[in-house]
């Protein structure tokens, strides 16, 4: 029988020590990047919201609130997605990117229904901190823009300008098969696994159907997916075990380089702390290897959006 000293000196032990060192180093250098957070300040005379709109939280979610939460949770960077209730304006998100250029960048909003918006695209990414565009179509009226010709100007213009597009169009992902195929150089990112990031009454049928639609788009290499919305859609407390099967289906379909951790934290703020939203992926999803986590937790979204 080998002595303890002999075991410590053995090649086997040396291999274990090297593997442990590599795992520790890998974790230490991992970038944590949240692929979606909304920021907004209080409504005022010079910062009006869309009439009749309602924010996700009663109090504004400001730069000053988010930064300490990031520090506490160990989040390095955040992709700011301006919320719908402030209209087609990006000024507050860009302010955050200006104040914290190494921590924030923006996927901005644009008036999709206005073809004159095409004039903005050639210089869109020249705005300091601007990475791309986020499209959210949640009503019957604006979902119709995808099929009635209203939005047809946008996809080729965005492809030509090299602008990545995140999109939230629950229940209508199949429409994007045509767009992804016709514009193969257009970067398309599915929001919230293809559904709203908060619970719904018919979740037993709606969630699997949404995941099916998202998985069907994985055959297009220019399409990728945010694995956001699990806490809001879960009927269970942390670590949201009822969502694991859906997260794994998408991960298996898209792979680590096309899946992105994200929180949309204001849409389910009371469900989990910011730190728990990190550890949900880094500690609770057994199907992710350490290398997978490196990609999903930050490396993949940085690469896809070309955020240096």
Order of alpha helices (4+ residues) and beta strands (2+ residues): alpha-alpha-beta-alpha-beta-alpha-beta-alpha-beta-alpha-alpha-beta-alpha-beta-alpha-beta-alpha-alpha-beta-alpha-alpha-alpha
